[in-house]
Amino acid sequence: MGKIATRVDEYVGERIRSRRTELGLTQEELANSLKISYQQVQKYETGANRVSAGRLFEIAQRLHVDMAYFFDGLKDTVESKPMEHGGKNRSTIELVRNFSDIEDTTIRSAVAGLIKSIASRYKDEETGEAGLAAPGN
């Protein structure tokens, strides 16, 4: 589990505990209203167990808050890398979509073979192994 996910789980748990105690409820009372064990509530509150979206919705109802309450004031404590997207993944998705539109199995097989051949050439170049000559060489 990543550092950010762990921190969010702990923060949400802290917010559950804070609201529960603010309302004067025990872990057991909250657990009974959710039809779970008090130990499970304890694990949610400490961040030991992740709260599913559905369960968090139920907890929000029992504690008379909306879902945003559990995330209010949460700050990024760990810098995250942007998700890889765009060029490489977008072109892969487009390739798969177009490939699946080819109905002729002979052509599909030929295209698959061509792609496999080109990809293996680039893998060979990266590892320094002999492969197909690069275009223009």
KANOR-V19028 format. One record per pair of residues at least 24 apart in sequence whose ideal C-beta (glycine too) atoms are under 10 Angstrom apart, sorted by the first residue. I is the first residue (numbers start at 1). J is the second residue. D is the distance in Angstrom with one decimal. If there is no record, write none. Layout:
BEGIN
I&J&D + I&J&D
END
This chain:
BEGIN
1&50&8.2 + 2&78&7.9 + 2&80&8.3 + 3&77&7.6 + 3&78&4.5 + 3&79&9.8 + 3&80&9.0 + 4&76&7.1 + 4&77&7.4 + 4&78&5.0 + 4&79&9.1 + 4&80&5.9 + 5&47&9.9 + 5&50&7.8 + 5&78&9.7 + 6&47&6.9 + 6&50&9.2 + 6&77&9.8 + 6&78&9.2 + 7&47&8.4 + 7&74&8.4 + 7&75&9.3 + 7&76&8.7 + 7&77&5.1 + 7&78&6.8 + 8&47&8.6 + 8&50&9.0 + 8&70&9.4 + 8&71&7.9 + 8&74&6.7 + 8&76&9.7 + 8&77&9.2 + 9&44&8.6 + 9&46&9.2 + 9&47&4.2 + 9&48&8.4 + 9&49&8.0 + 9&50&5.2 + 9&51&7.4 + 10&45&9.4 + 10&46&7.5 + 10&47&3.5 + 10&48&9.1 + 10&77&9.9 + 11&47&7.8 + 11&70&7.9 + 11&71&7.6 + 11&72&9.8 + 11&73&8.2 + 11&74&5.3 + 11&75&9.0 + 11&77&8.9 + 12&44&7.8 + 12&45&9.1 + 12&47&7.5 + 12&50&8.6 + 12&51&6.0 + 12&56&7.1 + 12&59&9.3 + 12&69&9.8 + 12&70&4.7 + 12&71&7.2 + 12&74&8.3 + 13&41&9.5 + 13&42&9.3 + 13&43&8.3 + 13&44&5.4 + 13&45&4.4 + 13&46&5.7 + 13&47&4.3 + 13&48&8.1 + 13&49&8.7 + 13&50&9.4 + 13&51&7.5 + 13&70&9.0 + 14&45&7.3 + 14&46&8.9 + 14&47&7.8 + 14&70&9.2 + 14&74&10.0 + 15&45&9.2 + 15&59&9.7 + 15&63&9.3 + 15&65&8.7 + 15&69&6.5 + 15&70&4.6 + 15&71&7.8 + 15&72&7.6 + 15&73&8.4 + 15&74&8.7 + 16&41&7.7 + 16&44&5.8 + 16&45&5.4 + 16&46&10.0 + 16&47&9.8 + 16&51&7.5 + 16&56&8.5 + 16&59&6.0 + 16&60&9.3 + 16&62&9.9 + 16&63&7.3 + 16&65&9.8 + 16&69&9.5 + 16&70&6.9 + 17&41&8.9 + 17&42&9.2 + 17&44&8.6 + 17&45&4.2 + 17&46&8.5 + 18&45&9.2 + 18&63&9.7 + 18&69&9.5 + 18&70&9.8 + 19&59&8.6 + 19&60&8.9 + 19&62&9.5 + 19&63&4.6 + 19&64&8.3 + 19&65&6.0 + 19&69&6.9 + 19&70&8.4 + 20&45&7.7 + 20&59&8.8 + 20&62&8.8 + 20&63&6.4 + 21&45&9.9 + 22&63&8.5 + 22&65&9.8 + 23&62&9.1 + 23&63&6.4 + 23&64&7.5 + 23&65&9.7 + 25&62&8.4 + 25&63&7.9 + 29&62&9.3 + 30&59&7.6 + 30&62&6.3 + 30&63&7.7 + 33&58&8.7 + 33&59&9.3 + 33&61&9.2 + 33&62&5.0 + 33&63&9.5 + 34&58&5.8 + 34&59&6.8 + 34&61&9.6 + 34&62&6.5
END
